[in-house]
Amino acid sequence: MSTTTQPRPEAPSGSRLRLVDGDIHPAPRDLAVLDRWLPDRWRRHRQEYGVRLRQPFATTHPYPKATPALSRYDSWPPGGGPPGSDLDFMRSQHLDPLDIEYGMLQPLAARGMDERNPGFAAALSSAVNDWMREDWTSREPRLKATIAIPGEDAAASVREIERWAGQPDFVQIAMVSRALEPLGRQRYWPIYEAAEHHGLPLGLHSLGTSGHSVTGGGWPSFYFEEHQAVAMSMAALCASFILEGVFDRFPRLKVVIIEGGFGWVPSLGWRMDGLWRSLRSEVPHLRRKPSEYLKSHLWFTTQPVEEPERPEHLRQVIDWIGWDRLLFATDYPHWDSDDPRYAFKLQMSEAERRMILADNARAVYRLG
């Protein structure tokens, strides 16, 4: 993690594994950048009305973040623009020093799934995808894109998936984790059917502006509360997918939980398994114990890596989840981003290290 402007130490050339980074956040210099791909009607709509999120604040988050733009102090491009908006600067600060072979782009600005106007949500998703393809992946082959969709409109989402499926620059489908309804509900199932059909994992990134609190007990008082409560929201998301029967209906569907940590996963499995013994008659569509779905259909990016006082406790957590279930992620350029040289406070074998830092992501995203 770095929020300073101090240079990061260099590792000796050729001494490390080439990485696959599961969470990099590109940003448009401003929303007008997307006008190139918006139809006239929606270009005028953006200029007149802007983006309208499902929250009280039109242009900011409900809570002040730890740093401006939620980013490291040293991540602002010298030529101007917000962090993540300059590809050359991203190369020199992130891709090259860490020897990243592939990086998964996860745009957070102008996410169609957060937009209130359904038509604009679909147009915005399409524009974001064109922007990623033309301004990012076509210029930098190390970067791979996620298909942005207006997830509350399943039919429009399927059309957008069909537009990009088979295009090698797009390797997963992006949805927010905090939607209008629990994501296991059948209103979202056409999206999952398309994802399974095309062999594209779902990349469910933390949060979203649904208007719902991140906690089950209402809106927190502090950003600190909201930030740590992400783990609770991700646990609820996984439970919804499993208990609503998504994986029984779509047995080849893969889901990647992004930027929610993973230390909570074993306890979720234990709790669901314990209740399943007495309540399984309510969910007869489940063919296996809930924890078995966690271990066969879900993957988890590592950032933010949990840091227990005793490193062996982290090993026990990973042993339960499975070493093949974790995908390394930095969360660049955010203030709490993880550096692979310092993120894991435990000794790993070379095989374990290779799985987490590269091989698991290669398998999930079918990266050469």
Summary of the structure (lengths in Angstrom):
residues: 368
radius of gyration: 19.8
end to end distance: 29.6
largest distance: 60.8
contacts: 1174
relative contact order: 0.14
helix: 43%
strand: 12%
